[in-house]
Amino acid sequence: MDEALKKALNQPDIDDTLLSAVEHADLTMRKYIWRGFMPKSARADRELMVADKSAKDFVSEALRRLCDGTRSFNSERNLLDNLNSITDSLIWSDKKSSDCTGIVDFAQSPGESDDWHDPLATKSGNELSADELMLENERCETQRKCFEMIKASFDGDKETQDYLDALSQEFFEIDEISALTDIPVSKIYEIRRKLKKYAPRFFGVTNVADLERKIENPQK
């Protein structure tokens, strides 16, 4: 075991560090939509489970990887920062795997019957008319297809695809994306510059406004 890691694990505040790591993992888990389910704010009486794992499970796995050398301990950062970085990556990876299952979960509300019911049956009305809603759905579907097309065009380029996945989950801050994907900050800037030049050529447009018009009128 790395000597710096061994020293960090023997600190008197180790229990507090691990508790803080669990709290961080729980907050990170709640940033995502899991199989169509967006976790609510933390509750003291209920432990969040995603992809069959709890925050404690993610921290335990992060600690195991540090101890067995799967992940290197960065001695320039404290133990908590090391654990948080690894749990961010683990949660991000499980989120991506969960998305690929095609499974959608529906959370049961307190006091709700165990009998299954159609969640759309009690959904509040949409202010859009039927025609407007259809057009909006078509527009969203076209946007989704555009995203999938450009992502697929980078088949074999894992870093660029991971960066695009982070954007699709509404993570836009460079440091946050780097923590989630393990892509160095300098590399993220490089990917951004590449995509700014590549995307317009890929879709045959000159700017975002042109792309929006193309999405609105795909036949033109």
Residue pairs with C-beta under 8 A, 6 or more apart in sequence:
1 67
1 69
2 66
2 69
2 72
2 73
2 75
4 73
4 75
5 66
5 67
5 73
5 79
8 14
8 73
8 78
8 79
9 79
11 17
11 79
14 79
17 78
17 79
17 80
17 83
18 59
18 63
18 83
20 80
21 59
21 62
21 80
21 83
21 84
21 87
22 55
22 56
22 59
23 55
24 80
24 83
24 84
24 87
25 55
25 56
25 58
25 59
25 84
25 87
25 91
26 42
26 48
26 55
27 42
28 87
28 88
28 91
29 39
29 48
29 50
29 55
29 58
29 91
30 39
30 40
30 41
30 42
30 48
31 169
31 171
32 39
32 50
32 91
32 95
32 169
33 169
34 50
34 51
34 95
34 98
34 105
35 98
35 101
35 103
35 104
35 105
36 104
36 105
36 106
37 104
37 105
37 106
37 107
39 48
39 50
42 48
47 54
47 55
47 56
48 54
48 55
50 91
50 94
50 95
50 98
51 94
51 95
51 97
51 98
53 94
55 87
58 87
58 90
58 91
59 83
59 87
61 87
61 90
62 71
62 83
62 86
62 87
62 90
63 83
64 70
65 71
65 86
66 73
66 82
66 83
66 86
71 82
71 86
73 82
74 81
74 82
74 85
77 85
84 179
85 179
88 179
88 180
89 179
89 180
89 181
89 182
92 180
92 181
95 169
96 165
106 119
108 114
126 133
128 136
139 215
139 216
142 215
142 218
143 215
146 203
146 211
146 215
147 164
147 168
149 202
150 164
150 199
150 202
150 203
151 161
151 164
151 165
153 202
154 160
154 161
154 164
155 161
159 181
159 183
159 187
159 191
160 191
160 194
160 195
162 181
162 183
163 177
163 181
163 183
163 188
163 191
163 192
163 195
164 195
165 181
166 177
166 180
166 181
167 177
171 177
171 180
174 185
174 188
174 189
175 185
177 183
177 188
178 184
178 185
178 188
183 191
200 206
200 207
200 210
200 211
203 211
203 214
204 214
205 211
205 214
213 220
214 220
